[in-house]
Amino acid sequence: MLRASIVDTLLDLADDPTPPGAMPYADIPGAYELVTPAFRALYTHGPDHVSVWVLHVNLR
């Protein structure tokens, strides 16, 4: 269930790369941090891509 939820959220970034809760990350153009109760993701997006760089899953 957790895996499916994470995958769905990450796949949704292709349609909405800056969902509620996404914050710009550092001074990197197009880089964002998305923190949820289940996981934290650092990613970049551009006109033709979304690249997830760091995924930290909260298992507690």
C-alpha positions, 0 to 999 in steps of 0.5 A, spaced: 500 500 500 505 504 501 509 503 495 503 504 491 501 511 494 509 513 493 509 511 486 502 514 484 504 521 487 511 521 483 507 519 477 502 525 478 508 530 478 508 529 470 502 532 470 503 537 476 510 538 478 509 543 483 503 540 487 501 543 494 506 542 499 512 542 494 517 547 496 523 550 491 529 546 493 536 551 494 537 555 488 537 550 483 532 552 477 526 547 477 528 543 483 523 542 488 522 538 495 516 534 497 515 532 504 509 528 506 508 523 512 510 517 508 516 520 504 520 526 502 522 527 495 527 531 492 526 532 484 527 537 478 522 538 472 523 541 466 518 542 460 519 534 458 522 531 464 521 530 472 527 527 475 527 524 482 534 525 485 532 523 492 527 519 495 527 517 503 521 513 505 518 514 512 517 507 515 515 509 522 
